């Protein structure tokens, strides 16, 4: 079997598996977030944290809950890393430096999971399981809660209440993320992923020296890393490491987990707003972009010109032989079109155009299908922009799902789509342009990149694109463990996560206060394929206009020169 055919068959199997679970999982999540009953374990949690799950919240109260919970999470994770050297189960690792501890705390709480450290050489069992793994669950649940709040904004009328944050958070963990993770971890262990609390041990000689590995609760963390679109690896090689991702079948399973909830949430959206056709329109938009990007990536990596590529059967540099080019390309697109950031290959080693596809996937806003929760609310923001543009074309007030898109709504949506470009382009420009004192020259961007020219620029652009869009993957050539990058990428991750949430919740509150507008002959049918095409065009045009100059200096210049 040719490697191209193997890649295509993997893609078809993945689509079939996602289609099979789309309806039951989407309906189940709709029931979870619509139920007024609480499980016994959930009642214990509410009592422990002092929350009343039956109290409805306006968007400001909902936002305060998110910010308070996230601030406490950042502080706890930061302190846990700072005292690691004194904790049992630290494997002899020292406490994490302040700038790196801040970066890591911000990263995992923001659902970014950017790592400027070697996991197996820095974090002990307590930090990995009691800190990082916990945030993998709760940060994902926060994103899902915000998405559900926005959906309620569309579904409700003449009220400013969006549900209860604490109830949405707890249910997301106990009823959705935990059950799937338990099953997934068992399956991963059966495939060869490790799950233990072993210490550091020698595994033999390698290139004239002794090689050491430490064990860990890898399978359980690997599952929620993918399912919650987190991405932080137990080991530095991430999902390219055989302890995390042993074989091609586990690789396909991990891609499936990455896409599972984001695609299924479109069904949840359709159920909660009372029109599954609206959910299918959003699903169609996400699927069209995802399949298109995957096809482009496979083409660039299989068919790139040059005798070395032709002899090898494609661009094999930086890719694991056990996954092949097809399995690596599908994974790369899935992880950058969502907010996952896990990698099973080195994106820096992709062709110029291939590296550009991974960057563009993040710059779209990670909405096809996007992160758990964040992908859905990001796509709904773009849908609001699309109906506004359509309204301008025909000269009538735009409406979406029976709600008028007025001045307040379009301002909030416009601010949403401006947040991440400002962070990405602003921090990239600062990193390249600012001079640092002579005594700290090792912290400059020029000394942190592994390559010069267009590829070196791409390394920096990719880092801030990944951070501000809460992705977490790296281009693999940048030394990001410096005070400058730890601090600025940390700030980009926090601002890129929580500023959009402020705008989304404010929009949800505004929509919930409206009374429904009856559909007329002039109402744009947003459940039709025409709207799907309009939405795809709006996404690509807005992103292209925003990022094209930066992409032209980096991956496009490199691709055209090769």
N, C-alpha and C positions, 0 to 999 in steps of 0.2 A: 504494500500500500504506500502511495506517495505521501510525503509530508503535507502537501497541500490538501489532498483528500482527507487525511487524518484530521486536519484542522477544521475543515468544513463539517465533517461528521460530528466532531465535538461541539461545534456551534449549534448544529441541528438538535443534538441530544439535549443540550442546555435549554434551548427554546422549548422543546417538548416538555421537559421537567418543570419549567417555570409556568407553562400554560396549564399543566396538570394541577398545580397547587394554587393558582391565582384565585380562583373563585372561592374554594373553601377557606383559605387563610384570610382573604379579604373580608369575607362575611363574618368570620370569627372575630377579627379585630374590630369590626363595626359593632358587634354585640358586646365586646369587652368595654369599649368606650361609651356605650349607650346604656349599660346596665346600671340599676340603682341598688344592686346588692353587693355586699362586701364579703370576701372570704374571711375565715377566722384568722388566718395568718396576717391578712391585711389589717384587720381590726387591731391586732397586737401592735403592728407597726404604727398605725395612726395614734394609738394610745401612747406609745413610746416617744413619738416626736411631738405630741400635743396638738395634732391637727384634727379638724372636724371635716371629714370627707364629704359631708352632705351640704356644706355651705357653698353656694354659688359665688363666683368671683367675677368682678369686672376686670377689664384688661389691665388696669393699673395694679390691682391686687395680684392678679395672675403673674404679672411681670415681677413684682416684688418677691414673690415666692421663688421664681426662677433665679433671680439675681442673688437672693440671700442664700439659697441652697448652693449655688455655684461658688459664691465667695467663700463659704465655709469649706467646700470641697477643695478649692485651691489652697487654702491655708493648711488644711489637714494634710494634703498630699505633699506640700512643700516641707512641712515640719517632719513628716515621716521620712523623707529623704535626707533631711539635715541631721537626723539622729540615727540613721541606719547603722553606723559603726558601733553603736551601743546596743543594738537589738539582737536577740537570738535569731538564728536562721539567716544571718547576713552573709554567710559563706566567706567571711573574712574581708568583705568589701568595705571600703571607707565610706564615710558620709559624703553626700553629693555636694559639690561646690554651689554657692548661692545662686549664681547666674544660671547654671544648668538646672538646679532644682526648680527655680522659677519657670524656666522654659518648659520643663517636663510637666510641672503641675498645671500650667496654663494649657499645655498641649492636650493632656488627657481629659481635663475637665471640659475643654472646648470641643471634644470629640474629633480632634485633629490627629493626635498620636504621632506627631513629629518627634523624631528621636535624634538627638545630637550626641548620643553615647552608644557604646557597645553593650547590648543588653546582658550578654553572658559574662561581661567583665565589669559590670557596674552595679547591677541591681540584685539583691538577695531575695530569698523566698518571701519574706514578709512584705517588702515593698511591691514585689511582683503580684502577689495574690491579695494582700490586704489593701493595697493602694491602687495599682494600675488596673488590675482585673475588675475591681469594684467600679472604678470610673468607666470602664468599658460598658458596664450595664447601665449605670445611672445617666451618663451623658447621652447615650443613645435614647433612653427613655424620655429625657428632656426634649430632644428634638421631635420625637413622636408626639409628645404632649402639645408642643407649639403648633404642629401641623393640625392636630385634632381641634385645637382652639380656633384656628382659622376656618376649618371646615364648619364648625358650629356657628361661626360668624355668618357664613353663607346660609346655613340651614335655619337659623333662628331669626325672629323679627320682633321689632319694637321692644327690645331688651338689650342691655349692655352686658349681660352675664354670659360667660364663656365656659362655664364648668368649674371644676376645682383642680388646681395644679397638683396638689398632693395626691389626690385620688388618681389622676391620670398618670403621674410618675410611678406610683406604687403598682398600679395595674399593668403598666407597660413592662415592668420588670417581672412581676410574679406570674402573670398570665400569658405573656408572649415570649419575652426574651429567655427567661430561665427554662421553661419546658423544652423549647427548641434546642437550647444549648446543651442540656443534659443528654438528649438523644444524639445530637451531633457529636458531642465529645466521645460518647461510647463508640460511635461509628468511626471516628478518627483514630481512636486507640486500636480498633480492630484492623485498621489499615496500616498501622505502624507508628503513629505519633506517640510520643512518650508522655507519661503522666505519673510523676513521682516527686519526692522531695530529696533526691540524692544530692550529695555534695560534689565537690570538684574531684575529678579522677582522671588519671592518665589513660589515653586511648591508643598510645603507640607513638612511634617516631614518624616525624614528617619533616622533610627537607633538612635533615641533620639535627633536628631538635625535638623535644618532647611536646606532644600536643595534648591539651587538656580540655575537657568539657564538663559542664555541670548539668545536673538534671533539673527537673522542675515540673510544675503542673501545667505542662505545655498544651495538651489537647484541649483542656477546658478553657484556657485563655485563647487558644487559636480559634475556637468556634465563635466566641462572642466578639473576638477581634473582627471576624468577617461578617457575622450576622448583624452586629451593631454598626457596621461600616466604620470601625475604629481604625485598625491597621497597624497598631504598634506591635512589633515582633518580640518574642521572648529572646530570640537570638538576632545578632546584627544582620545576618543574611536574610532575615524575615522569612517569607514563605518560599524562598529558594532553599532553605535549610531542610535536610531530610527529617529532622526531628519534628518540624512543624508541618511539612508537606511531603510525605514520603514518596508518592508515586503519581502517575498521570490520573488515576481515578480519584485520589484525594484532592488533586489539583482542580478537577472538574467540580467536585463537591464544594470546595472553598469558593469557587466562582459562583456557584449556585447560591450559597449562603449570602454572598455579597449582594446579589440582585433580588433575593427572595422577598424581603419586606418592602423595599422601595417600590417594586412593581406591584405587589399585592395591595399596597396602600391606595392605589388608584381605585380598586374595587371598594375599599372601605369608604373612600370619598364619595363614590357614586351612591352607595347605600345610605350614607348619612345625609346627603342632600336630596335623596328621594328620586334619583335618576341615574341608573347604572350606565346609561348611554353617555352621560357626561364623564363618567369615570373611564369609559372606553376611549373617548376622544383624547383624554390626557394620556392614557396608556398608549394609544397609537402614536402620539407625538414622541413620547419617551422611547418607544420601541424603534421607531423610524430612525431617530438619531443614533441610538445605540447600535443597531444593525449596520447603519451606514458607516459609522466610525470604525466598527470592527472589521468590515470589509476593506475599508481604506488601509487600516493598519496591517492587515494580512497581506494586502497587495504590496505595500511599501517594503515589508520585511521579506517577502518571498521573491519579488520581481525586481529588486533594485539592481541596476546595471553594474557591470564590472566583473572581471574574470574571477576574482576571489569569491564574490557572492555566488556566481554561477556554479563554480566548482563545489561550493559548500551546500548548495541547494537553497541559499538565502542568506540573510544577515544573521549568522549564528553567534556572533560575539556577544558576551554578556548574558547568554541564555542557557538554561539548564538542559542538558541533553535528554534527560528523562521526561521533560515536558515538551520539547521541540518548539519550533517557531510558532506553530499554530496555537498551542496551549499557552505560550508566553504572550502572544499578541492578544488573545481573548482576555487573559487576565489583566494585561496592562490597560486595555480600554475599560474593562469593568471597574477597575480600581480607581481610575481617574475620572470617569463619568459619574462615579459615586464619591462620597467623601471618605472612602476607605483608606487609601494610601498604602495598603499592603502591596508588596512586590514579590514576584517570583523570578524576576530578571532585572538587570540593571538598565534603567531607562536612558541613562547617559550613553549606553552602547548601541542604542537603536539608531537607525539611519536618521539623517537630518529631518526628513519629513515625518518619520515615525515619532521622533522626540517631540516634534511640533504638534502631532495629534494628541499625545498625552497632555501637553500643556493646554491646548485648545479645549480639551474635554473639561479640565478644571475651570478654565476661563468662561465657559458657558454658564457657570454657576453651579455645576454638578447637579443637573436637574434631569438627566436622562439615563437612569431613573433617579440619580442623586442619592444623598444619604438617607438614613431612616428618619423620616419626618422632614428633614430639611429639603430633600428633593421634591417632595410634594408641595410644600409651601412656596418653594422657589418657582416651581412650574406654574402654580396658581397666580403668582405675581406676574409672570410673563404672560399668562392668559389675560389678565386685566389690562396689561399694556397692549396686547393684540386687539382686544375689543375696543379699546380707546382709539387705536389707529383706524380700525374699521369704521368707527363712529365718525371720525374726521372725514373719511372718504365719502360717506353718504350724507353728512350734515345732520346727524341726529345724536342725541345724548346716548352714550354707550351704556349697555346693561350686560351684566353677567350673572347668570343663575337667579334672575329676578331682582337683582340689586343694581341700582344706578351707580355708575362710576363717575362721581362728581369731582370737584376741585380737590377736596381733602383726600379722597381715595387715590387719585392719580399722583398727587404730590408725594404721598407715602410710598407708592409703588416706584416712582421715579427715584426717590432717595434710596430705596432698597437696592436698585440696580447700579447705583453709583458708589456704594460703600466699598465693595471689594476692588473695583478698578482703582479707586483713589489710594487704597492701601497698597495694592500690588505695585502699581507704577510709581507711587511716591516713594516707598521704601527701596525699590530697585534703583531709582535715580539717586537717592541719598547714599546707598551702599557703594555706588560706583563713583559718585562725584566728590563725596566728603573726604578730606584729608584727616589723618589721625596723627597725634604727636609721635615724634621719632622713636620714643621708648616703647611704643605699642604698635609698631608697624606690622607685626605679625597678625594683627587683627583687621587689617585692611582687606577689602574685597580682592584686590590684586594678588595678595599673597594667600588667599583662602581658596581660590579656584585652581583646579588642576589643569586647565587648558586655557589657551589664549584665544583671542578673536571671537568669532560668532558663538563658538561652543562655550567659551568661558562666560560670555554674556548670558547664554541660555541657562547656565548653572545657577546664576544669581536670580534671573527672572523666574525660573522654575521654583526656587526655594520660597520666594515671597508669594508666588501664585499658589503654591501648596499650602503655605501657612495661612494666608488671608482667606482662602476658600475652605479651610478646615479639612484639607485632604491628608497631608502628612507624609506622602511619598517624597523621595529625594531623587535628584538627578545623579547622585552617587559620586560626583567629582568635587563637590564643595565641602570644605572643612568648616562645618557650621558650629563647631564647639569652640567659639570665641565669645567674649563678653558682648561684642557688637551684635553678632547674629543671634545669640541666645536671647538677648534682651529685645531686639527689634522684631524678630520672628515671634517671640512670645507675645509682644504687644499686638502684632498683626493677627495672631490667632484669637486673642481675647476680643479685640474690636471686630474682627471678621465674623465671630460667632454671635456676639450679644447685641451689637448695634442692629443687624438685620432682624433679630428677634423683637427688639423694641418696636420697630416699624411694622412687623407682621402683626403683632398683638394690637397695636394701635389701629391698624387697618381692620382687624377682626372685630374690635369693639365698635368701630364706625359702621361696619356692615350689619352687625347684629342689631343696631338701633334703628335701622331702616325698616319700613314696611315693604312687603313684596310688590313688585311692579308687574302687572299682568302682561303676558306676551302679546304682541300685535303682529300684523303682517310685516311690519318693518323691523322686527326684532331679529338680530343676527342669531342664526341657529348654531349654537356652539357645540352641539353634539354631532355635527356633520363633518365629513371628510374635508370639506372646504375650509372649515375653521382649523382643522389639524394642519393643513398646508400653510395657512396664514400664520399659525403659531410657530411652526418650524422656521418659516422665513423670518419672522420677527426675532426669534432667538439668534439665528445665524447673522442677521444684519446688525443687530445691536452689538453682539460680541465682536464681529468683524471690524466695525467702525471703531470700537474701543481699543482693541488689542493689536490690530493689524500692524501699526508702525513698530511696536515692540517685537512682534513675531518676525517682521521683516529683517530686523537687525540680528536676530538669533537663529532659530531653526530654519526659516525660509532661506536665509542667506547661505547657511551651511548646506541645505539640501540642494540648492541650485548650483553650488560650487563643486559638489561631488559628482 
